[in-house]
Amino acid sequence: MSNDSFVHETSIVDENVEIGSNTRIWHFSHILSHTKIGKNCSFGQNCVVGPKVSLGSGIKVQNNVSIYEGVEIEDDVFLGPSMVFTNVINPRAFIQRKEEFKKTLLKKGCSIGANATIICGVTIGEYSMVGSGAVINKSVKPYALMAGVPARQIGWVGISGNTLEFIDNLASDEFGEYKLINNGLKVIYK
């Protein structure tokens, strides 16, 4: 653990955990063994991470979020309060299925809204945004705006997180210019 990181006295950090500089872990959280957390991250109250989870830098995890084995998170990801990850498709209390954990990948800069559920085995594209309460059961395109149960794409967002308005297949925000091409979004500059 880095000297300038902070772990609240009510939280538990197991052995064999790496915590990057300037990372904050608040009340009643538990970081399990063989977990690696990057720098400049923040974990709210009552978070559980691991075991064997790898998290990038600049991640913001709000209250009541559990990040299980099989979940990988890149830099600058936002996880809203009480959002949920799963790691097995067909869980049963009486059957051990740890060998069936499915990988879930959250790409750089994406945001997951409060109370959203991410079904295991998907990739959430860079800078995409998942609305509060949505259920993601399929991979999400980069920059896609997702909402509903099950979630469907309802638009596009820029790096800023604001909805993009297109004129002649072009849009921009303060971070870049975007072009719609073949049912996807291309970043022209950033």
C-alpha positions as CSV (number, residue, x, y, z in Angstrom):
1,M,0.0,0.0,0.0
2,S,1.3,3.4,-0.9
3,N,2.2,5.8,1.9
4,D,-0.2,8.5,0.7
5,S,-3.2,6.3,0.2
6,F,-6.0,6.2,2.8
7,V,-7.9,3.3,4.3
8,H,-10.6,4.1,6.9
9,E,-10.1,2.4,10.3
10,T,-13.4,0.4,9.8
11,S,-12.2,-1.1,6.5
12,I,-10.2,-4.3,6.0
13,V,-7.4,-4.8,3.5
14,D,-6.2,-8.4,3.2
15,E,-2.6,-9.5,2.6
16,N,-1.2,-9.4,-0.9
17,V,-3.1,-6.3,-2.0
18,E,-1.6,-3.4,-4.0
19,I,-3.1,0.0,-3.6
20,G,-1.8,2.9,-5.7
21,S,-1.0,6.4,-4.4
22,N,-3.7,8.8,-3.5
23,T,-6.4,6.1,-3.4
24,R,-9.1,6.5,-0.8
25,I,-11.0,3.6,0.8
26,W,-13.8,4.7,3.0
27,H,-16.0,3.1,5.8
28,F,-16.8,-0.6,6.1
29,S,-15.1,-1.7,2.9
30,H,-13.2,-4.9,2.3
31,I,-10.3,-5.4,-0.2
32,L,-9.6,-9.1,-0.6
33,S,-6.2,-10.7,-1.4
34,H,-4.4,-10.6,-4.7
35,T,-6.3,-7.4,-5.7
36,K,-4.5,-4.6,-7.5
37,I,-5.9,-1.0,-7.4
38,G,-4.4,1.8,-9.3
39,K,-3.7,5.4,-8.2
40,N,-6.2,8.2,-7.5
41,C,-9.2,5.9,-6.9
42,S,-12.0,6.4,-4.5
43,F,-14.2,3.7,-2.9
44,G,-17.3,4.7,-1.0
45,Q,-18.8,3.1,2.0
46,N,-19.5,-0.7,2.1
47,C,-17.5,-1.7,-1.0
48,V,-16.1,-5.2,-1.5
49,V,-13.3,-5.8,-4.1
50,G,-11.8,-9.1,-5.0
51,P,-10.2,-11.5,-4.7
52,K,-7.9,-11.4,-7.7
53,V,-9.3,-8.2,-9.3
54,S,-7.4,-5.7,-11.3
55,L,-8.5,-2.1,-11.3
56,G,-7.0,0.8,-13.2
57,S,-6.4,4.4,-12.0
58,G,-8.8,7.2,-11.5
59,I,-11.7,4.9,-10.8
60,K,-14.7,6.2,-8.6
61,V,-16.7,3.5,-6.9
62,Q,-19.7,4.8,-5.0
63,N,-21.4,3.2,-1.9
64,N,-22.5,-0.5,-1.8
65,V,-20.6,-1.8,-4.8
66,S,-19.0,-5.3,-5.0
67,I,-16.4,-6.0,-7.6
68,Y,-16.0,-9.8,-8.0
69,E,-13.3,-12.0,-9.4
70,G,-13.6,-12.0,-13.2
71,V,-14.3,-8.2,-13.4
72,E,-11.5,-6.1,-14.9
73,I,-11.8,-2.3,-14.9
74,E,-9.6,0.1,-16.9
75,D,-8.8,3.8,-16.0
76,D,-11.3,6.6,-15.2
77,V,-14.4,4.4,-14.8
78,F,-17.3,5.5,-12.7
79,L,-19.5,3.0,-10.8
80,G,-22.7,4.4,-9.4
81,P,-24.2,3.6,-6.0
82,S,-25.4,0.1,-5.5
83,M,-24.7,-1.1,-9.1
84,V,-24.2,-4.8,-9.4
85,F,-21.8,-7.2,-11.2
86,T,-22.6,-10.9,-11.6
87,N,-19.9,-13.5,-12.4
88,V,-21.9,-16.7,-13.1
89,I,-24.7,-17.0,-15.7
90,N,-26.7,-19.7,-13.9
91,P,-25.9,-19.6,-10.1
92,R,-27.2,-22.2,-7.6
93,A,-26.4,-22.1,-3.9
94,F,-25.8,-25.8,-3.8
95,I,-23.4,-26.0,-6.9
96,Q,-19.9,-24.6,-6.9
97,R,-19.2,-22.8,-10.3
98,K,-16.0,-20.8,-9.6
99,E,-14.5,-22.4,-12.7
100,E,-17.3,-20.9,-14.7
101,F,-16.7,-17.3,-13.8
102,K,-17.1,-15.2,-17.0
103,K,-14.8,-12.2,-17.7
104,T,-16.4,-8.7,-17.6
105,L,-14.4,-5.8,-18.9
106,L,-15.1,-2.1,-18.4
107,K,-13.1,0.0,-20.8
108,K,-11.6,3.4,-20.1
109,G,-13.8,6.2,-19.1
110,C,-17.2,4.4,-19.1
111,S,-19.9,5.2,-16.5
112,I,-22.4,2.9,-14.9
113,G,-25.4,4.5,-13.3
114,A,-26.9,3.8,-9.8
115,N,-28.6,0.4,-9.4
116,A,-27.6,-0.9,-12.9
117,T,-26.9,-4.6,-13.3
118,I,-24.0,-5.9,-15.5
119,I,-24.5,-9.5,-16.4
120,C,-21.2,-11.3,-16.7
121,G,-19.3,-12.0,-19.9
122,V,-19.7,-8.6,-21.5
123,T,-17.5,-5.7,-22.5
124,I,-18.6,-2.1,-21.7
125,G,-17.0,0.1,-24.4
126,E,-14.8,3.1,-23.7
127,Y,-16.7,6.3,-22.7
128,S,-20.1,4.6,-22.9
129,M,-22.8,5.4,-20.4
130,V,-25.2,3.0,-18.8
131,G,-28.3,4.6,-17.3
132,S,-29.5,4.1,-13.7
133,G,-31.4,0.8,-13.3
134,A,-30.4,-0.6,-16.7
135,V,-29.7,-4.3,-17.1
136,I,-26.7,-4.9,-19.4
137,N,-26.8,-8.4,-20.9
138,K,-24.8,-7.8,-24.1
139,S,-21.6,-6.0,-24.8
140,V,-21.9,-2.2,-25.2
141,K,-20.3,-0.1,-28.0
142,P,-17.9,2.7,-27.3
143,Y,-19.6,6.0,-26.6
144,A,-23.1,4.3,-26.5
145,L,-25.8,5.6,-24.2
146,M,-27.7,2.6,-22.8
147,A,-31.0,2.5,-20.8
148,G,-33.8,0.1,-20.0
149,V,-34.4,-3.5,-18.9
150,P,-32.9,-5.2,-20.8
151,A,-30.8,-2.2,-21.9
152,R,-30.9,-0.9,-25.4
153,Q,-28.9,1.9,-27.0
154,I,-30.8,5.2,-27.0
155,G,-28.1,7.5,-28.3
156,W,-24.4,8.5,-28.1
157,V,-22.3,10.4,-25.6
158,G,-19.1,12.2,-26.0
159,I,-16.0,11.9,-23.7
160,S,-17.7,14.6,-21.6
161,G,-20.6,12.3,-20.9
162,N,-23.1,14.7,-22.6
163,T,-25.5,13.4,-25.2
164,L,-24.2,14.1,-28.7
165,E,-26.4,15.9,-31.2
166,F,-25.5,15.1,-34.8
167,I,-25.7,17.4,-37.8
168,D,-24.8,15.6,-41.1
169,N,-23.4,12.7,-39.0
170,L,-21.0,15.0,-37.1
171,A,-21.0,16.1,-33.5
172,S,-18.6,17.6,-31.0
173,D,-18.1,18.4,-27.4
174,E,-15.3,20.1,-25.5
175,F,-13.1,17.0,-25.7
176,G,-13.4,16.0,-29.4
177,E,-15.2,15.7,-32.7
178,Y,-17.2,12.6,-33.5
179,K,-18.5,11.1,-36.8
180,L,-21.2,8.3,-37.2
181,I,-19.8,5.6,-39.5
182,N,-21.3,2.2,-40.2
183,N,-23.5,2.1,-37.0
184,G,-20.6,3.1,-34.8
185,L,-18.9,6.3,-33.6
186,K,-15.5,7.4,-34.8
187,V,-13.5,10.0,-32.8
188,I,-11.9,12.4,-35.3
189,Y,-9.8,14.2,-32.7
190,K,-9.5,14.4,-28.9
